[in-house]
Amino acid sequence: MERKTPLYALHESLGGRIVPFAGYLLPVQYPSGVIHEHMAVRERAGVFDVSHMGEVLFEGPEALGALNRLMANDLSGMYDGQVRYSPMLNEEGGIVDDLVVCRFSETRYMAVVNAANREKDVAWMRAHLEGNVQMTDVSDDWAQIALQGPRSKDILLTLTDEALIPKKYYSFTPGAEVAGIACILSRTGYTGELGYELYTKPADAEAMFRALREAGAEPCGLGARDTLRLEAGMPLYGHEMTDDISPLEAGLAWAVKPEHAFIGREPMLRRGTPRARVGLKITGKGIAREGQDVFLADEKIGAVTSGTHLPYLGGAYAMALVSSEHAQIGTVLDVDVRGRRVSAEIVPLPFYKRQK
């Protein structure tokens, strides 16, 4: 049975269309619709309920060593208040999940995991935990709200002191207060825009969401969250990343530091990159969807991992996993869309990049 986030009643009152997602009941869209919500984030600011995400605390003198064994990225050298992205690999070099790690101190870190993987991730971490470190699943202690879009900082400035707003991308303020509500304020997001994620106590989540909305952020659902991340070329677990796809194949080499020892390192390196994640611009008539085969002439070279019409760019785009030998920019391909070949071209990722 699906769970409800602390914001469930508010979503209903705002007319959100509720759907099951990752074990929770969440709004896929509001009456304004996915396209309106997408454009609100690209041009103004939107607010999302992401309370379904999981949080796991690591505390103790050997917390860093324990996390570095679990993470493909190297967490050494982080400062207090820094966030770092990392894939977490299985023993065959595939991806268990991708997550972010927040450093509170040299002995205290918090990993933020994908909602659908929370139980799997916690079990994996616990089974492979080593050293003098205590691991605690604190997911139920937090609600998470994402404020995203070019006006997001302006909105925060009406609700908090500028000194509390993190200045650097992938940094956070642990003891912030927004609209009079205590929170962790992180400059992170999943939309390709300037944005922030706010962690509050569940009892404070509705007041925080309302305050951000009243200050000018438009409520947005899962539909816009997906089109925004795809437009920004961001991979999604279960699509561009799975237990059978390595981070090198998924285009995440920048977040892998093979100089340090971690679970899955050797199998990942042995496997290399027989496949590559690429961006496709659909040049024919049609929309490529997940699972559809990709062809070069009559040779099947891969499959679509995510695809849809992207509102800001005004066209159909997709990401696909294809043979590395055919992954060059400019390559013209076909996607089998329900038995019909639709032409496409490999283009650079991300499809959209915000102007700073």
Phi, psi and omega in degrees: 000133182292148179266163177248139175281168178299347183259007185305311182296324179293318178302316179297318182293334179269003178083019180295137175274110190273135177224157174286136178206122176053036178086005181234162172259116187224157179283126175279331176195168175250176183304334180294334176095159185298316183297315178299316181294318177302311182291329176300318180289322179291327188249336184225257177197143177231158179233132185239146168271113176239033181292349177286346177296156182253150179233133182230126183265138175238120184227139176139166184296339180246027180298317182297313180298320179296317179292321180296330176290329182275333189255140178285334174277158179263120182269000178296147175082003176290149176260162176300128182093011179258149177242139177224136179273144176203141164284154173240124190256156171271182186285355175258001179090003174276173187263120172287318179188165167243143187207175173240149179240129179254130178261119174270322177199179182292348180240011183214120181225155174231125176262134179251118188248161179291142187303313183296340184254004188307305183294319178298314181297314181298318179296318179296312180299315183295321181291337184244016181283134179226151174096183182275083184210142176251129181247131182225126173283109183250021185304321183284352179273353186229144163250150182230132181233132180254126174250115189226141176133162185300338179264006186298320179293320178301321178295315179299324181296338177276351187239350183206170177283137182303329181297338181272350181274119181300133184275324184267143172299138182063047169222165184212157175252112186289329184245048182279167174220120180237127184055034180076009183250128178293138182198166164266127182247114187242135176270079181215172178173181188223037184232349185083005179249167164305134181188172184220154172236132185244125178256121181232168170293143182308323181293340181262356189297316183295319179297321179293314180300315180297319181297317180293321178294315181294335179276356173126357179276137182266133179299135182227149183249189183298327181300310180292325177301321181286316180292326179293315182292325179292317177301325179275004176069028183266129181289154179236133179297138184093349179238282179277349179226132174212179177295345181255358180249130179275159179295334177291321176290328182280002180079026183248026180303329180296338181256016179240128179240090185291354178291338179252155183278130176210159181299130178090358185300306185295313176300322178299314181292322178296322181294322182070215183228070176292339178234158180219142173281129181230161173261138179240130168261121182281115183262343176269189181266112180151172178236125178281137181237162179309134175091349181283140186286147178248131183238145166245109192058239181258008181262125174285123184242000180166198182210153177289138177255329175206145177193144177189183172274130183257117190299314185292321181278341175070035179200175179269131180223164179205161165247148182217158173251115185230167176302132184301328182294344181244021188263017183286142176302136179096348179296132179264128186230179171231145172247132178279101181259097180051049175085003180239130180282125179241129185285149180209163179228138176286125181234163181294150170257146359283159177293322182236135175224125184292149176276121182274000000 
